[in-house]
Amino acid sequence: MSDLGRGGFDAIICVVGGKDDLSDETLANVLGQLNDTVKYTDGPIHLVVDGFDDDPRSLWDIPEVRSYIRRLIFGMDLGLTARLDHLSRILAAVCCGTIRPIGVNPVTGDTIFEQVRRE
């Protein structure tokens, strides 16, 4: 095996859907392609949602994206979710309701999150 994984790739960049196509059919295709692609690398999976660059909201604040990412995460094998990169894990956690943004670090401009407490 090479330093870059089984197939020579060091990561998977997965466009999971676009602004005009967050359908169940697209979701099924993405899940199928992910299951096929992960055979070729042990690297992280980077999720990309396309087409929202002009929207000032964070992706998790867009209801259709939040719903789509939640369905994607619940449709993924547990082994795949464990391989999500840091930013994809944050997106997934906010969309699935396990963390929520609570503010912005005034020095770095980074979003600050807290874990959602379950009663």
Beta strands, then each sheet from edge to edge (+ up, - down):
strand 1: 12-18
strand 2: 45-50
strand 3: 99-104
strand 4: 111-115
sheet 1: 1+ 2+
sheet 2: 3+ 4-
end
